[in-house]
Amino acid sequence: MDEIISAAERYPAKYWHPLDDGRIQCDLCPRDCRLHEGQRGACFVRGRINNAMVLTTYGRSSGFCVDPVEKKPLYHFYPGSSILSFGTAGCNLACKFCQNWDISKSRSFDKLADLAIPEAIARTAARINCKSVAFTYNDPVIFAEYAMDTADACHELGIKTVAVTAGYIHDTPRRDFFAKMDAANVDLKAFTDEFHVKYCGARLQPVLDTLIYLCRETKVWVELTTLLIPGLNDSNEEIAAMTAWIAKELGPDVPLHFTAFHPDYKMTTIPATPPESLARARKIAQDAGLRYIYVGNVHDRAGDTTSCPCCKKPLVVRDWYNIEQYRITPDGHCPDCHAAIAGHFEKYTGAFGRQRIPVTPT
């Protein structure tokens, strides 16, 4: 505990205020945790030490790996490029179906084996020619100060930054945090408040607020992911309502990834999502007017392929994370009909592929 306190005292957290009853309140996310001395919030990593809020995981990670950017998943943000991924521990949601539960639900600092200051992470990304750094594995909003400092260090070296997040964050820290991000994949877990309360310990509206803010008020490139869980969030009515909302409030060019659930954590009795459900959801999204809809966690070349929304010809043909054909022009257009393709693109020189390479920042 002395090591944790020593590290935490060096990295005070933002976004909190004292209460009249002697507690302090964390103002980072809608949980609004109210803490006595020595307590930690629901996320586990933000706590009260010496009458102040501290971030106990600053500079400590659960691991670093180089991945294809498509794994985040981001299909319209420099396709084929490599991305340095890392996370810490803990989470401010309580998803019963969490597929990274050993990290996000960890209550042990044993998971935090790698030490890395922001500048070391940026240097490492540059040294191994990663286009971007991703804050992922657990939700980066809970280690916002560490992520934002790392983003600053990355930008100084020309490295892009990506947040893989559920978007469960208050307005002021939301603005600070996403001002440092170039792209985000936001996990829209369902489209009912009931699902969020019962299965995530959260509410839906703050996530929708984050999405509206990102798409209307920032230049952050946004893609969405929804994990389809049989019988819980995969009805035709819910998918239709969600995709109609996306098309109206966020715009038809926001890519949406439907991914397959597999039994894990506290949901081991629900069967895996059948491919037919993913295809059905994709068709509903297409009918709602969304232009870029993908499927994940299953082998589906058609569901992984980026096609021109105008002439319908394939532009990026994927087999899992392998890119087998790439035809988008460097300035982001279809080479056949010259329609603009939403996203961030550059001259394509080959894909990183399906490999996953552990690294240690130096």
PAMIDO-779304 format. One record per atom (N, C-alpha, C): x, y, z. Coordinates in pm, whole numbers, plus 32768, in hexadecimal, padded with zeros to 4 digits. Atoms other than C-alpha are relative to their C-alpha. Last residue first. Example, Ala and Ser with C-alpha at 12.3 -4.5 7.8 and 13.67 -1.06 7.14 Angstrom:
# residues 2
7FAE7F897FFA85577F9682CA7FB3806D804980597F89800084CE7E3E830C805A80788000
# end
This chain:
# residues 362
7F7C7FDA7FCE848180F676F8801C80937FE27FD57F7680198324806976CE8086801D80417FE67FBD7F82830F7EED76D88032808B7FE37F8C7FAA7FFB82717E3B75B0800E8038808D7FE87FBE7F7E817F7D1D756E808080557FFD7F7580047FD281417CE073FB800C80468086800A7FB97F807FEB7C7F737280887FF380447FA080197F957FE67C1372067FE58056807B804180367F897EAB7C1D7135805D7FEF8076802E808A7FFB7F2B7D0070217FCC7FD680887FBA803F7F9080027E3A702D7FD67F6F80108046800D7F807F7B7E966ED880587FBC8069800580887FCB802B7F1B6DA37FC27FFF808A7F8380448021809F80666D1080037F7080327FFD80877FC87F5681236CFE807F7FB87FD27FCD805D80637F7782996CC580147F7780407F827FD180387EA483436DCB802E7F9C7F987FB5805A80577D4983226E61808280437FD57F7A7FC9800C7C7083B56F7380567F9B7FB47F9380397FB37AFB83706F648082804C7FEE7FED7FC47F7C79C7839C6E8E80737FBC80498010806B7F9D79F1832D6D258020803D80897FB07FF37F8679BC84426C257FDF7F8F806080497FD77F89792683CE6ADA805F800880787FC57F897FC27A1A83C169B87FAF8035807780637F958012794382C968F3802A80838041805A801A80707A5281C568B47F9E80737FE87FBA7FEC80807B7F822869897FA47FEF7F868010807980517AA082586ABB804480167F7A806B800980637B28837C6B827FFC7F767FBF807D80337FCC7BF083BB6CBF7F8C7FFC7FA080527F927FCE7D11849F6C5F7F737FD480257FC57FC27F897E0083786C4A7FAF807480397F957FA580267D1082C46B5E80398043807D80217F767FE07C4881A06BE78076805A7FDC80117FAE80767C96805D6B2B7FDA8091801E80107F777FCE7D1B7F616C277FFC805E7F8880087FA0806E7CFF7DEA6BED7FE68089803B7FE08046807C7D5A7CC46CCB7FF9805A7F8680387FB480707D687D816E1580307FBE7F7F7FAD7FF780787DA17C876F2D7FB880517F957FB87F827FFF7CEE7CD370738062800B7F8B7FD97FDF7F777BE07BC97043804980867FFC801780877FD17BE17BA16EC980347FFF80907FB980357F8B7BBC7D066E517FDB7F6F8017802E80897FE97B667D9F6D0180547FC5806F7FA180427FA67B907F196CFF7FC67F7780207F8C7FA97FF97AEB7FCC6BD9806E7FC7805A7FAB80137F8B79D97EE26B68807D80567FF97F8E8057801C78EE7F796A6380587FF2807B800980827FBC77A07FFE6AE080777FA47FE37FFF8064806B7799812069E380017F71803480427FD1807A772782206AE57FFC7F937F9580907FF07FEA776B81996C437FB5802D7F8380287F78802078BE81176BCE7F6A800E8015802C7FEA808979037FCF6C7B7FDB80927FEC802E7F78801579CE7F7F6DB47FDE80127F6D7FD57FB5807679E37E086DE97FC5808D7FFE7F847FB87FE179D17D646F3F802A805F7F9180177FA77F8F78667CF36F27807A804D802B805B7F97802C78A37C676DCC7FE88065806E7FB97FA5805A79D57BAA6E487FA680727FD180657FCF805E791A7B136F6E804280687FA67FC17FF8808379E17A4470667F9680247F99802380738054794C7A9B71B7804980107F7B7FF5807A7FAE79BA7B7E72D57FCF7F847FB77F8280297FC4794B7CAA72077FF37F868058801580667F9978427D30711C80887FD080327FA580727FFE784E7E7370567FD47F9B806A8026805C7F9477667F8B6FEE80557F827FF57F8E80587FE477D380B96F217FDF7FAA807A7FB48020807876C581816E7280717F9C80177F727FFE7FDE75B5819B6F7A80517FC97F8B7FB37F9C804A746681E66ED780918009802680097F807FB7737881396FC88052806E7FBD80857FC9801A734E801F6ECA7FEC808680467FFF7FD1808A74C67FE26EDD7F7A80417FDD7FB07F86800174B07FCE70578007803B7F7380527F987FC273957ED0703E804980867FFE80677FDA805F74637E036F487FA6806E80387FC17FB2806B758F7E0570307F99802F7F9B7FE77F7A7FCB74B97D957153803D805A7F9580827FBE7FF074387C6D708C8012808F8030802D7FDD808775977C0C701D7F7B804A80057FAB7F92802F760D7C1A71867FD5802F7F7680297F887FB774E77B4871F88051807A7FD6807B7FCD803B752A7A4670E87FD0807F80467FE17FA6807076917A22715F7F83803C7FC27FF780458082760C798E72A6801E80637F9180537FC1806676647A4D73E5800D7FB37F7D7FBB7FA0805676FA796374E67FA080357F957FB380348071760C78BA75D78044806F7FB1803C7FCC807B75AB7950772880537FD07F8A806E80598028760F7873784E7FB880307F827FCB807A803F7767790778897F927FA27FD28066802C806076FD7A6A78D080347F867FB4807880277FB777B77ACE7A0C7F8E7FD77FA480107FBA7F8279147AD1796A7F837FD1804A7F8B7FD97FB278F37A3A780E7FD380458080801680097F70780A799D770F807F801D80507FE4808A7FD778577A1D75B07FF77FF980987FEB80227F7377B67B50751B802E7F6F800D803F80777FC777DA7B9F73A980297FEC80927FA4806D7FE178297CFD73337FB87F91804C804980617FB077587E00727C805D7F8A80197FD1808A7FFC78427F1572077FA47FAF805C8039804C7F9277AF806571A2802D7F6F7FF47FFE8092800D7865816270C97FCD7FBC807F7FBC803B7F8B77F082CB70ED7FFE7F687FF27F768028801F779E83466F8B804B7FC580777FF88084803F762483466FB8808D7FCF7FE57FE67FFB808F7626846670B180177F767FC67F6F800580167640848472298025800A7F6D7FB87FAC7FA174E084EA7290809680087FE680377F797FED74098471716E805B80598052800A7FBB808174CE834370EF7FD2809180127F797FE48031753082DA72507FFB80517F7E7FC97F947FAD73CB82FA72CE808B80267FCF80467F86802A7348822871AC80348078804D7FC47FD7807E7456812671F97FBA807B7FC77F767FD37FEE73EE81107366803A80367F7E80027F807FB8727880FF7325808D8039800F803A7F9A805872A17FF3721A7FFF808980437F9A7FE08064738B7F2A72F77FCE806C7FA17F967FB37FC072947F3D7417806C80287F9C80327F7C7FD7716A7ED87343806F8055803D800E7FAA8076721C7DBB72907FD9808E802880818005804372807D2873DE7FFE805E7F887FF7801E808F73F17CFC742D7F797FF97FB97FF97F7E8045741D7D9D75847FFC7FF07F687FF37F8E7FA573CF7C8A767F800180877FB9806F7FF07FA573507B5375CE8004807A80598081803F8020749A7AFB752E7F988013806D8011806E7FA175AC7BF675887F767FC37FEA80878035800176187CD874697FF77F8380587FF880917FEC77567D9574C27F717FCB8008806A80397FAD77297EF4743680117F688002800780927FF578567FB473B67F8C7FDA8059804F803A7F9378608119733880087F697FFD8042807A802B795D81DC72687FBC7FC3807B804F80557FA879BF834572A17FCD7F857FB6803E806480567AD0842372087FBD7F9780597FD980897FE07B06854272FB7FBA7FA07FA07FCA803C807B7ACF8692725080317F7180197F71801A800779F2870C736A80267FCC7F767FAF7F917FCE789F87AF73A980977FEB7FF6802E7F7B8025779886E672F080618070802180207FF6808F7822858572E27FD6808B7FD67F928023805878D88586742E7FE1801C7F6E7F937FA07FF377CF864474F080707FE27F9C802D7F84803F76B5856E7469806D806A80068001801580917774843374C27FD5807E7FB67F778004803077C484AB762180057FF37F687FCC7F777FF8765B850C7660808F80067FCD80377FB9807375EA83B575E5803280907FFE7FB98035807576D6831576E27FCF80477F827F7A7FC68007765383F877F680527FCF7F897FFB7F77803274ED83947796808C803E7FFF7FEA7FEE80907515821B77B4801B80917FD980757FCA8045754181F1792A802480187F6D7FEE7F7880347634811979EF7F7D80307FC37FF87FA97F8C76527FD67AB5801180917FDA7F857FB1800276A27F1D797380118057807C7F8D804F802875A87DFC79668085804C80008001808A7FD174747E7A7A1B80827FB67FE4800A80097F6E74A47FF279FE80137F71802F7F897FC37FC375287FF078987FFD7FF480987F8B8055801574217EF87823807A80398048801280787FAF73047FC078BF80797FA37FF37FCA7FE27F7C7386810378267FF87F86805A80647FEC7F977349807176D18045801E808380487F8380167418808D75947F89800E805F808B8020801E75297F9275D87FB980837FEC801A80887FD4769E7F86761B7F727FD07FE3808E7FE87FE5770080B4754E7FC27F798021804F807A7FEC7877807B756E7F728026802680577FF77F8B792681AE74E57FA47F8780038067806580137A4D818673FC7FAF7FFD8080803B804A7F917B0882CB740A7FA67F947FC88069805D80267BF28390732A7FCC7FBA807D80177FF380907CE484B4733B7F8F7FA67FD0800F807A804F7CD884D974B47FE880207F6D7F7D803F80147D6485F2758F7FFA7F887FA27FAC7F9D80447C3186D2757D808A7FC97FE08009801680907B75859375D28047806C7FAF7FCB8082802B7BEF859B773980007FF47F687F6E80057FEE7BBF870B7786803B7F827FC27FC57F9D805B7A60871A76F180987FFF800A8015802E808979F385DA779C8045805E7F9D7F93805B80237A92865178E37FF27FC87F737F807FB97FFB79A2877B78DA80757FA37FE57FE87FA1806C786E86BD785F808B803F800580437F7F7FF2786E858B7940803280647F987FAC7F977FC978E4843478CC7FB180828004804B7FE17F85785982E47862804F80668051802F7F76800278DE82DE76FC7FB2802C807A809280027FF878F1816476ED7FC6808C800780447FD67F867A58818276797F697FE87FF88064806A800B7B66812775817FB2800480838043802D7F867C24826F756C7F9B7F947FDE8082804180107D1982A6744D7FCB7FD7808A8031803E7F857E4A8387742F7F6F7FD27FEF808E7FEC7FE77F1883E672FE7FD67FB6807F804B807D7FEE809583F373097F6F8021801F804F801C80778144852772797FB17F7E80057FB28054805B8256852C737F7FB17FDA7F837F807FBD801681C8864F744980577FB47F9D80137F988064807285B274178080804C7FE4800D803D808580E1847C74D07FF5806A7F947F7C80318026815B853D76017FFE7FC27F747FAB7F8C801A801385FC7613808B7FD57FD1802A7FC880807F5084B875F18053807A7FDC7FC6805580678019841F770D7FDC80347F757F717FE380037FC1854377EE80467FAF7F947FEF7F7B803C7E53851B778D809380287FFB8018800680907E5783A477CB801880877FBF7F92804C803B7EF883C879227FF17FFB7F687F897FAB7FF57E0184D87987807A7FBD7FC080007F91805E7CDA841278FD8081805380077F767FD17FED7D2182D079B9801980777FA37FE080097F717BAE828B79F280938021801C802E7F897FB97B5A8311789880267FFA80937F9A7F9A7FE07C43820C78057FCA807A8047802D7F7F80327B4880ED781F80618070802880667FCF7FA37BFE7FA378447FE1808F7FD8800280717FA27CAD7EE4772C7FA3801C80778062806B80147CDC8034767580107F97806D801E80137F727D9C8179765B7F8A7FA18003808A80167FD27E1A815874F87FFD7FEE8096800180417F7C7F5D81EE746F7F6F7FF6802C80547FD07F927F6F823E72FD801F7FB7808180457F8680278036822371BA7FBA803F8078809180057FEE8124812972527FC380867FD8804E7FD180748281813571BB7F6A7FE8800E802F807880468336806272C17F9B80217F927F8F80588023840A8186733A7FD27F887FB07FB67FC8807182E8827D732B806D7FA17FD2805880028075820981A67406804880357F858009808B802E832A816D74F67FA87FF67F847F8280248043837482DF75117FFB7F747FC77FF97FBA80818207832C7559807F7FDB7FB58063803E805881F382227669800680407F767FCB8081802B8339829A77047F9F7FB97FA27F9A7FE9806682BB8402770A803C7F7D7FCD80377FDC8083817E839B77BE806880107F9380297F757FFE823682EA78D97FCE80247F747FE07FB080758238817178CF7FCC808E80117FF57F757FDA8235806179D7802680517F847FA87FAC805181BA7F0B79707FFB8090802E7F76802F800081337E0B7A678061805F7FBB7FB67F8D80337FE87EA67AC380957FE3800580157FF580907F167D6C7ADF8057806E7FC37FAB806380407FA97D297C387FF280057F687F987FBD804B7F077E717C9E80637F9D7FC37F79801F7FD37DD77DA97D00806580487FAA7FF17FB47F857C697E067CEF808A7FE6803C7F95801F7FA17C4C7D987B877FFA805B8079803D801A7F7E7AFB7DC37AE180697FE3806C805A7F947FDC7B877E6D79AA7FC07FED80897FBE7F7F7FF37CB47D8979927FA1806980377F8A80177FAC7C2F7C2879CD805180808014801D7FF27F717ADE7CA2794D807A7FEB80597F7A7FE57FCD7B537CE277EA7FFC800680987FAA806180427A1E7C42774D8094801B801B7F7E7FC8802579307CF3783A805C7F947FC87FD3804B807577D87C4A7835808C802B7FD57FFE808D7FDE776B7CB3799280347FA87F8F803F8055806677CC7E187945800E7F6D8023800380837FBE781F7ED97A827FBD7F9C7FA3807B804980187886802C79F9800A7F778045806D7FBC7FBB798D81187A877F777FC87FDB80637FCC805F7AA8802A7A317F928046804F807A7FC47FD07BE07F9A7AD77FA480317F92805980607FBD7D417F5F7A607F84804B802C7FD4800A7F757E39800979747FAE7F93804580657FDA7F9F7E2A800477FA80377FF8808B7FE7801F7F737F0A7FE576CC7F8A802E8054807380077FA67F077FD57552802D7FE9808F7FCC802E7F7F80128044745A7F90800A806780237FAB7F8F7F69805F730680377FC280807FEC80407F7D7FCE7FDA71B37FE68064806E7F927FCE7FAE7F3E8059706C800A7FB380837F85804A80157E6A7F8D6F7B8074802B8056800A809280097D5180896F6C80877FBF7FE17F81803280347DB281EF6FCD80027F667FFB7F997FAC7FC57C768233709880887FC37FDC7FF47F8A80567B4C81AB6FD58067806180377FF18028808C7B4180467055801480757FA280087F8780517B76808671C9801D7FD87F707FEA7FFF80907B307F5F72AF7FF0808B7FC380357FAA7F957C0D7F7173887F697FFF80118026804E7F8A7C837E4272C07FBB8056806A8084803B80127C7F7EFE71767FD07FB5807B80637F9E7FD57DA47FCE71F27F737FC97FF380397FB880727E7C7E9771D47F95805F80308071804080427F1F7E4E73217FE480437F7B80187FC2808280657E9F73D67F967FAD7FB87FF78054807880517E34753E7FEC80567F857FF97FB7807E808A7ED77692800D7F9C7F8E7FB8803A807080297E4A77E67FF880547F828014809180007F5D7E78792380407FBE7F878056803C80657FEA7FD579437FF47F6B80157FFD80917FEC807A80B77A4F7F9B7FC07FA47F7E8039802280E082207A11800A7F6A80107FB27FAE805C7FB482AD7ACA80897FBF7FE87FC68051806C7EF6818C7B66805280527F9E7F9F80627FCE7EA482207CBD80427FAD7F938009806880657DFF835F7C40806C7F99801C7F84802980427DCD84407D6D7FE17F947F998015806C80617CAF85077E0380837FE37FB880037FD7808B7D0885D47F367FE87F867FA8806A7FA0801A7CDA85C280AD7FFE80377F727FDB7F7E7FC77E26851380ED7FA0806E7FD47F8B800E7FA97DC883F480058029808C802D7FE67F8F7FA77C7783D07F5E80757FE1805A8016800D7F717C5B82E47E388022807D804D80047F777FD07C4482BE7CC17FD97FFA80947F7F7FBE80127CB981677C4F80028091802E7F90803B7FB77BA480817CCF807E80547FFA7F9F802480697AA280F47BC9807B7FBC8039802A807D803E799980EB7CDA80607FD17F95807E7FFE80477A5A81F77D917FDE7F787FC57FF47FF080907B6C81BA7E8C7F7480007FC2805A804980597B6881F280038021801A7F6E7FD4808880197C90825680DA7FA67FB07FA47F6F801580097BEF8391816780207F6C7FEE7FB87FE07F867A788395812780957FE67FEA7F9B80517FBD79F383967FC7802E803A80857FE57FAA7F8D78C584027F0080537FB080647FD780477F8678B583637DA780268064806E7FF67F9C7F957800843A7CA680257FC18085800E80497F8277A1830B7BD0800A805D807980847FF47FBF776383F97AB17FEC7FAC807D80698047804978D8840E7A627F7D8007804D7FD6803280837A0284EA7AB87F8C7FC47FB380537FC38067796D85BC7BD180257FD07F747FBF800A808279F184EF7CF67FA080357F96804B803D806D7955856A7E37805280017F807FE57FBB807E7A1285AB7F797FB67FB47F927FD780548070798D854E80D0802D80577F8A7F7980317FEB798E8630820080317FA27F947FFF80697F9A781486648212808A7FC2801680127FC97F7A782587B5816180087F95806D808C7FF77FD778B3871780277FF78033808F802380287F777A0887507F8C7F6C8013801A80157F8D7FA87A35875C7E117FDA7FCD808B803C80247F817AB786747D027FE78080804F8090801E80057B2386807B957FC97FC8808580587F8E80137C9E866E7B8F7F707FD3801A8068800780667D7B855D7C1D7FB580857FF880867FD97FD47EBE858E7CDA7F9E7FFC7F8C805A7FEC80727FE584CB7C537F73802080307FBA7FB68069810F84D37D417FA580207F8B7FEA7F797FCF803784737E6B804780557F9680797FB2800E7FBE83467DA580148090802B80167FE0808D811982B77D757F88805C7FF17F927FAD802E816982CD7EE77FED802A7F7080167F797FCC8011824B7F45806D805C7FCE80737FC680448035811D7E5F7FEA8090802F7FD77FE4808A819480CE7EDB7F8F80457FB57FA97F8B7FFD812280EF8046802B80287F7480527F8880008000800080008055807E8000
# end
